[in-house]
């Protein structure tokens, strides 16, 4: 079966760095997405990785290793507004997104 | 209006009621999706429409009935639901189906409670 694993909840301090991991087992691979979802709001796109390596976008970076079935989302200089759930999703061989359950990130002052 | 809109934002219904959820996208996209989001569970893909044609139905019970009259509008008709159907129902759209980089844009969702 297809499976996406990510931690249920993480806590970090304002101004610090946090890394949210995602491991996957899917039927084929056509890219990995990270989305951010604030409570009661729509998920919004953060990043897309299809090749191995690190993609940097401001305070957020996303890394992919296809051979290991592994990705992480790195958030730097954490702000209170970064408190949200972070969803990892993999596009399989049928171009359908397989979603993880999300990681709830709590930022403390 | 921009992006993806959904109405209503909140809905409470009894198990014998019939109601409909509406989604509209103003992005010129060709694919639209219905998802179910339950607490602490992955997003569950329910239906996919590509160019107004339904291409996916992930074993969704018949008490959920989708309708896509055109590429901008998507409905989810609900009847004789069960309490376990209470969840957040998200609509999404994407530019072109069948491509790797196919970012999905989500609406704010309808919070459904079945009594």
Interface residues (C-beta under 8 A of the other chain):
Chain A: X4 X8 X30 X31 X33 X41 X42 X43 X44 X45 X48 X50 X87 X89 X91 X95 X96 X97 X98 X99 X100 X101 X102
Chain B: X4 X40 X41 X42 X43 X45 X48 X56 X90 X97 X98 X99 X100 X101 X102 X103 X104 X105 X106 X107 X108 X109
